[in-house]
Amino acid sequence: MLRVFSTYRPLQVARFVKTLFKGEFTIEGVGIFYFDSGRVLLPDLDDKKKLSIMKEVNFTIDNLTVSAL
């Protein structure tokens, strides 16, 4: 399932990834991301913005998981 986020909100993206578990999403102006096992997969290492977003979303997913316990 491809979801398009018009603005980047880490918590919104993290909930989407954690709920669907596997798929892809796009952030307008940034690009496409893939996720599997409830984690955003490593993007192209040359794109620092995508790398930063991946780290932030995965960190937010970890925080959601910890707060749910």
N, C-alpha and C positions, 0 to 999 in steps of 0.2 A: 504494500500500500504506500503510495507516495502522498505525503502531506506537504503543503506549501505554507511556511510561516512567513507572513509579510514583515513582521518585526521579530527580532531575536529576543526572546525571554527565556533564560536558562531553565527556570522552574517549569514553564509550560512545555518546553521541549523534553525535559527530563521525565516528566509524567507521561508524555506520549511514548517515549522510548521504553520506559519501564512497563507500561501497560501492554504494548503490542509485542514487545520482545524481539521481533525480527522484521526488518523492512528497510525503508529509506524515507528520507525527508529532505526538503529543500528550504533554505533560508534565502529569501530574496536579497540579491546583492552580494551574496557570499558563495552559494553553490549547493551542490547535492552532497548528502551524507548518507552513509549506510550504517545500520546497526544490527547486531546479532547478540543473542543471549542477554538482552537488556542493557547492552553497552554500545556506545558509539565506537565504530571501528576507526582505526588509524587512517587519516586522510593522507594526501600527498604531503610529504615532509617539507617541500619547498614553499607551501602556502602557510605562512605563520598564522594568519587569521583563522583559518580552518583548524589548525592544530590547537590554537588557544580555545576555540569554541568547543572542540572535542574534549579537552581537559576539563573545562568548566562544567559541561553537561554531565560528564562521567562523575565528577566530584559531587554535583548536585544529586545525582542518582544515589551515590553512596550515602549522602546525608539523608535522603528520603528513606532509604533502607534502614539506617540506624535509628531514625526517629520512629519508625514503625514498630520497632522491637519493644 
